[in-house]
Amino acid sequence: MGLIIARRGWLAPFPLIVVLGALALIILAWMLPKDPSPQQVRAGFWVNLRTVFTYPPAIAALLMAAMCTAANEIITLVYGV
């Protein structure tokens, strides 16, 4: 990218990035297998919510998100005052 910027200017790499991104998207769409849709009865909201709060990876993700939010708020409160 540095060579392209040096020869053509700051805007020159963006069309190349767009083309490479579209190529990556096409390759991923071609390579990823198609999953069959599950034929299950849809459970209610509360059943799904209980499933989320009893699944350990989901609990870990929720705790991590809460801690990141709390850390951000602490910095805002300390330096905002």
VOPA-148451 format. One line per field, with one value per atom (N, C-alpha, C, CB): z, x, y; residue in three letters. Coordinates in Angstrom, 2 decimals, always signed. Each point is the difference from the previous one (the first is absolute). Glycine has a CB too. Layout:
N
w	[Z, ...];
u	[X, ...];
v	[Y, ...];
aa	[Ala, ...];
***
This chain:
81
w	[+0.00, +0.00, +0.00, +1.18, -0.49, +0.03, -1.38, +2.31, -3.11, -1.36, -0.85, +0.19, -0.04, -0.78, +0.42, -0.23, +1.54, +0.48, -0.50, +2.04, -2.03, -0.45, -1.48, +1.74, -2.54, -1.44, -0.46, -0.27, +0.92, -0.51, +0.94, -1.24, +2.50, +0.93, +1.05, -1.81, +2.76, +1.16, -0.35, +1.34, -2.36, -0.32, -0.86, +0.15, -0.66, -0.92, +0.61, -1.14, +2.40, +0.51, +0.24, +1.04, -0.90, +0.36, -1.03, +1.26, -2.56, -0.96, +0.10, -1.52, +1.77, +0.16, +1.24, -1.15, +2.24, +1.22, -0.24, +1.40, -2.15, -0.32, -0.82, +0.06, -1.05, -0.85, +0.80, -1.98, +2.81, +0.82, +1.02, -0.31, +0.89, +0.94, -0.68, +1.33, -2.52, -0.74, -0.41, -0.84, +0.46, -0.35, +1.22, -1.78, +2.93, +1.22, +0.36, +0.80, -0.98, +0.28, -0.93, +0.80, -2.05, -0.98, +0.33, -1.76, +2.10, +0.33, +1.26, -1.07, +2.08, +1.23, -0.26, +1.32, -2.13, -0.30, -0.76, -0.05, -0.76, -0.76, +0.87, -2.05, +3.00, +0.80, +1.19, -0.70, +1.29, +1.20, -0.35, +1.05, -0.29, -0.31, +0.41, +0.30, -0.98, +0.33, +1.05, -2.31, +3.41, +1.08, -0.26, +1.64, -1.40, -0.12, +1.14, -1.15, +0.85, +1.04, +0.94, -1.56, +2.86, +0.95, -0.06, +1.49, -1.35, -0.05, +1.41, -2.36, +3.22, +1.38, +0.26, +0.70, +0.35, +0.43, +0.72, +0.19, -0.49, +0.63, +1.43, -2.23, +3.12, +1.41, +0.27, +0.64, +0.49, +0.37, +0.46, +0.61, -0.35, +0.40, +1.30, -1.17, +2.17, +1.31, -0.03, +1.06, -1.86, -0.13, -0.64, -0.21, -0.82, -0.65, +0.94, -2.21, +2.97, +0.94, +1.08, -0.43, +0.92, +0.99, -0.63, +1.17, -2.43, -0.69, -0.09, -1.32, +1.03, -0.09, +1.36, -1.87, +2.93, +1.32, +0.67, +0.21, -0.82, +0.53, -0.87, +1.00, -2.06, -0.91, +0.39, -1.90, +2.40, +0.53, -0.96, +1.38, -2.66, -0.88, -0.13, -1.26, +1.29, -0.08, +1.27, -1.52, +2.65, +1.26, +0.00, +1.21, -1.67, -0.07, -0.93, +0.45, -1.58, -0.93, +0.60, -1.92, +2.61, +0.64, +1.10, -0.53, +1.32, +1.06, -0.59, +1.47, -2.53, -0.62, -0.55, -0.58, -0.08, -0.54, +1.13, -1.98, +3.08, +1.14, +0.61, +0.44, -0.33, +0.57, -0.91, +1.17, -2.47, -0.94, +0.07, -1.51, +1.63, +0.12, +1.30, -1.38, +2.47, +1.29, -0.03, +1.15, -1.78, -0.09, -0.80, +0.15, -1.22, -0.82, +0.80, -2.07, +2.83, +0.80, +1.10, -0.49, +1.09, +1.07, -0.56, +1.20, -2.36, -0.61, -0.33, -0.95, +0.44, -0.33, +1.25, -1.96, +3.04, +1.24, +0.62, +0.38, -0.40, +0.63, -0.78, +0.91, -2.21, -0.79, -0.48, -0.69, +0.74, -0.41, +1.00, -1.25, +2.51, +1.07, -0.02, +1.40];
u	[+0.81, -0.81, +0.86, -1.78, +2.92, +0.89, +0.52, +0.64, -0.32, +0.47, -1.09, +1.59, -2.82, -1.11, -0.26, -1.02, +1.06, -0.21, +1.11, -1.18, +2.41, +1.13, -0.11, +1.43, -1.94, -0.06, -1.27, +1.38, -2.51, -1.29, -0.72, -0.18, +0.55, -0.68, -0.78, -0.16, -0.43, -0.65, -1.25, +0.90, -1.60, -1.27, +0.18, -1.09, +2.27, +0.23, -0.23, +1.62, -1.26, -0.16, -1.45, +2.20, -3.12, -1.36, -0.72, -0.08, +0.19, -0.61, +0.59, -0.43, +1.72, +0.63, -0.55, +2.09, -2.26, -0.56, -1.42, +1.44, -2.22, -1.38, +0.00, -0.74, +1.59, +0.07, +0.44, +0.52, +0.50, +0.47, -1.05, +2.34, -3.05, -1.08, -1.13, +0.60, -1.00, -1.06, +0.45, -0.86, +2.12, +0.54, +0.00, +1.42, -1.04, -0.02, -1.42, +2.06, -3.02, -1.40, -0.51, -0.36, +0.70, -0.43, +0.63, -0.26, +1.55, +0.67, -0.60, +2.11, -2.38, -0.61, -1.40, +1.33, -2.12, -1.34, +0.06, -0.83, +1.83, +0.15, +0.51, +0.43, +0.47, +0.63, -0.83, +2.14, -2.92, -0.75, -1.13, +0.58, -0.73, -1.08, -1.36, +1.61, -2.63, -1.36, -0.56, -0.34, -0.13, -0.57, -1.49, +1.73, -2.23, -1.44, -0.71, +0.35, -1.50, -0.73, -0.66, -0.41, +0.48, -0.58, -1.53, +2.00, -2.59, -1.45, -0.54, +0.11, +0.11, -0.44, -1.11, +2.29, -3.04, -1.03, +0.69, -1.76, +1.37, +0.62, -0.50, +0.21, +0.75, -0.34, -0.34, +1.51, -2.11, -0.38, +1.19, -2.23, +1.97, +1.03, +0.66, -1.25, +0.46, +0.56, +0.81, -1.93, +1.54, +0.76, +1.36, -2.15, +2.15, +1.25, +0.89, -1.17, +0.58, +0.77, +0.64, -1.53, +0.79, +0.54, +1.13, -2.25, +2.11, +1.05, +1.28, -1.75, +1.63, +1.18, +0.69, -1.09, +0.31, +0.59, +0.46, -1.43, +1.21, +0.53, +1.12, -2.23, +2.60, +1.06, +1.29, -1.67, +2.69, +1.20, +0.72, +0.24, -0.06, +0.65, -0.80, +1.03, -2.35, -0.83, +0.14, -1.62, +1.69, +0.18, +1.35, -1.46, +2.50, +1.33, +0.00, +1.05, -1.72, -0.06, -0.77, +0.12, -1.21, -0.77, +0.80, -2.11, +2.83, +0.84, +1.13, -0.56, +1.18, +1.08, -0.53, +1.18, -2.33, -0.58, -0.36, -0.88, +0.35, -0.34, +1.24, -2.01, +3.09, +1.24, +0.64, +0.35, -0.39, +0.53, -0.82, +0.81, -2.11, -0.86, +0.27, -1.74, +1.89, +0.30, +1.35, -1.37, +2.38, +1.31, -0.08, +1.10, -1.86, -0.17, -0.71, -0.09, -0.90, -0.74, +0.87, -2.11, +2.96, +0.88, +0.96, -0.16, +0.74, +0.91, -0.75, +1.40, -2.61, -0.80, -0.32, -0.98, +0.63, -0.33, +1.22, -1.84, +2.98, +1.19, +0.52, +0.57, -0.41, +0.58, -1.04, +1.78, -3.05, -1.03, -0.25, -1.02, +1.30, -0.21, +1.15, -1.28];
v	[-1.18, +1.18, +1.26, -1.27, +1.18, +1.16, +0.36, -0.63, -0.38, +0.28, +0.62, -1.91, +1.40, +0.56, +1.44, -2.29, +2.55, +1.37, +0.92, -0.88, +0.39, +0.82, +0.34, -1.06, +0.15, +0.23, +0.72, -2.02, +1.70, +0.51, +0.96, -2.11, +2.16, +0.90, -0.79, +1.72, -0.97, -0.62, -0.79, +1.84, -1.50, -0.67, -1.25, +2.21, -2.44, -1.11, -1.38, +1.47, -1.74, -1.37, -0.42, +0.29, +0.63, -0.36, -0.87, +2.10, -1.84, -0.93, -1.41, +1.93, -2.02, -1.31, -0.70, +0.84, -0.11, -0.58, -0.49, +1.52, -0.76, -0.41, -1.28, +2.41, -2.48, -1.19, -1.22, +1.45, -1.29, -1.12, -0.43, +0.81, +0.14, -0.34, -0.74, +1.99, -1.55, -0.69, -1.40, +2.21, -2.35, -1.31, -0.93, +1.07, -0.55, -0.81, -0.41, +1.19, -0.30, -0.32, -1.09, +2.34, -2.25, -1.02, -1.34, +1.77, -1.78, -1.26, -0.61, +0.84, -0.03, -0.52, -0.55, +1.64, -0.95, -0.48, -1.32, +2.37, -2.55, -1.24, -1.13, +1.34, -1.04, -1.04, -0.47, +0.96, -0.08, -0.38, -0.95, +2.20, -3.27, -0.95, +0.57, -1.92, +1.47, +0.41, -0.95, +0.98, -0.43, -0.80, -0.19, +0.85, -2.05, -0.18, +0.72, -2.22, +2.78, +0.70, -1.02, +1.96, -1.72, -0.95, +0.02, +0.31, -1.46, -0.13, -0.22, -0.95, +1.91, -0.10, +1.00, -0.77, +0.48, +0.93, +1.15, -1.84, +3.05, +1.15, +0.14, +1.13, -1.03, +0.17, +1.47, -1.94, +2.18, +1.35, +0.83, -0.86, +2.14, +0.94, -0.42, +1.82, -2.17, -0.32, -1.29, +1.17, -2.12, -1.24, +0.30, -1.35, +2.17, +0.38, +0.81, -0.02, +0.91, +0.80, -0.88, +1.94, -2.92, -0.93, -0.83, -0.10, -0.27, -0.75, +0.81, -1.22, +2.50, +0.87, +0.11, +1.29, -1.09, +0.21, -1.29, +1.99, -3.13, -1.26, -0.55, -0.47, +1.16, -0.44, +0.72, -0.44, -0.27, +0.65, +0.96, -2.00, +1.69, +0.99, +1.30, -1.90, +1.79, +1.21, +0.82, -1.19, +0.53, +0.71, +0.71, -1.68, +1.00, +0.61, +1.22, -2.25, +2.15, +1.13, +1.17, -1.61, +1.33, +1.07, +0.68, -1.24, +0.45, +0.57, +0.84, -1.94, +1.46, +0.76, +1.33, -2.16, +2.12, +1.23, +0.97, -1.28, +0.76, +0.85, +0.63, -1.42, +0.64, +0.54, +1.04, -2.17, +1.96, +1.00, +1.29, -1.84, +1.71, +1.17, +0.74, -1.14, +0.38, +0.63, +0.71, -1.77, +1.16, +0.64, +1.29, -2.24, +2.23, +1.20, +1.10, -1.42, +1.04, +0.99, +0.58, -1.21, +0.38, +0.50, +1.04, -2.20, +1.94, +0.97, +1.30, -1.88, +1.73, +1.19, +0.80, -1.20, +0.52, +0.71, +0.66, -1.61, +0.94, +0.56, +1.20, -2.26, +2.12, +1.07, +1.00, -1.57, +1.21, +0.93, +1.09, -1.81, +1.53, +0.97, +0.97, -1.66];
aa	[Met, Met, Met, Met, Gly, Gly, Gly, Gly, Leu, Leu, Leu, Leu, Ile, Ile, Ile, Ile, Ile, Ile, Ile, Ile, Ala, Ala, Ala, Ala, Arg, Arg, Arg, Arg, Arg, Arg, Arg, Arg, Gly, Gly, Gly, Gly, Trp, Trp, Trp, Trp, Leu, Leu, Leu, Leu, Ala, Ala, Ala, Ala, Pro, Pro, Pro, Pro, Phe, Phe, Phe, Phe, Pro, Pro, Pro, Pro, Leu, Leu, Leu, Leu, Ile, Ile, Ile, Ile, Val, Val, Val, Val, Val, Val, Val, Val, Leu, Leu, Leu, Leu, Gly, Gly, Gly, Gly, Ala, Ala, Ala, Ala, Leu, Leu, Leu, Leu, Ala, Ala, Ala, Ala, Leu, Leu, Leu, Leu, Ile, Ile, Ile, Ile, Ile, Ile, Ile, Ile, Leu, Leu, Leu, Leu, Ala, Ala, Ala, Ala, Trp, Trp, Trp, Trp, Met, Met, Met, Met, Leu, Leu, Leu, Leu, Pro, Pro, Pro, Pro, Lys, Lys, Lys, Lys, Asp, Asp, Asp, Asp, Pro, Pro, Pro, Pro, Ser, Ser, Ser, Ser, Pro, Pro, Pro, Pro, Gln, Gln, Gln, Gln, Gln, Gln, Gln, Gln, Val, Val, Val, Val, Arg, Arg, Arg, Arg, Ala, Ala, Ala, Ala, Gly, Gly, Gly, Gly, Phe, Phe, Phe, Phe, Trp, Trp, Trp, Trp, Val, Val, Val, Val, Asn, Asn, Asn, Asn, Leu, Leu, Leu, Leu, Arg, Arg, Arg, Arg, Thr, Thr, Thr, Thr, Val, Val, Val, Val, Phe, Phe, Phe, Phe, Thr, Thr, Thr, Thr, Tyr, Tyr, Tyr, Tyr, Pro, Pro, Pro, Pro, Pro, Pro, Pro, Pro, Ala, Ala, Ala, Ala, Ile, Ile, Ile, Ile, Ala, Ala, Ala, Ala, Ala, Ala, Ala, Ala, Leu, Leu, Leu, Leu, Leu, Leu, Leu, Leu, Met, Met, Met, Met, Ala, Ala, Ala, Ala, Ala, Ala, Ala, Ala, Met, Met, Met, Met, Cys, Cys, Cys, Cys, Thr, Thr, Thr, Thr, Ala, Ala, Ala, Ala, Ala, Ala, Ala, Ala, Asn, Asn, Asn, Asn, Glu, Glu, Glu, Glu, Ile, Ile, Ile, Ile, Ile, Ile, Ile, Ile, Thr, Thr, Thr, Thr, Leu, Leu, Leu, Leu, Val, Val, Val, Val, Tyr, Tyr, Tyr, Tyr, Gly, Gly, Gly, Gly, Val, Val, Val, Val];
***
